[in-house]
Amino acid sequence: MAGNTWAYVRIISGTILGGILGFYVMDRAEKSYKEKVRERLRKYEIEMKKREKLDEVEESL
């Protein structure tokens, strides 16, 4: 009986700890991805502003 109880405790604790670890890893991956996307968006916006200024200069000529 004690062996079964110990087995259940190991399975349950492994499931809980595995879930926590999985959540942590996915959370880190998501934050990293979001930061990369924000950086790409920032660079894109800077590039668009440069093109917009260039277009304004060309129109004034």
C-alpha positions, 0 to 999 in steps of 0.5 A: 500500500505504501508503494502505491501511495509513493507512486501516486505522489511521484506522478502527481508531483512530477506532473505539477513540476513539469507543468510549472517548468513548461509554463516557465519555458513557454513564457520566456519564449513568448516574451523573447519573441514579443521583444524581437517583434517590437524591435523589428517594428521599431526599425520598420517605423524608423525606415518608414519615417526616413522614406516619408521625409525623402518623399517630402524632399522629392516633392518639394523639388 
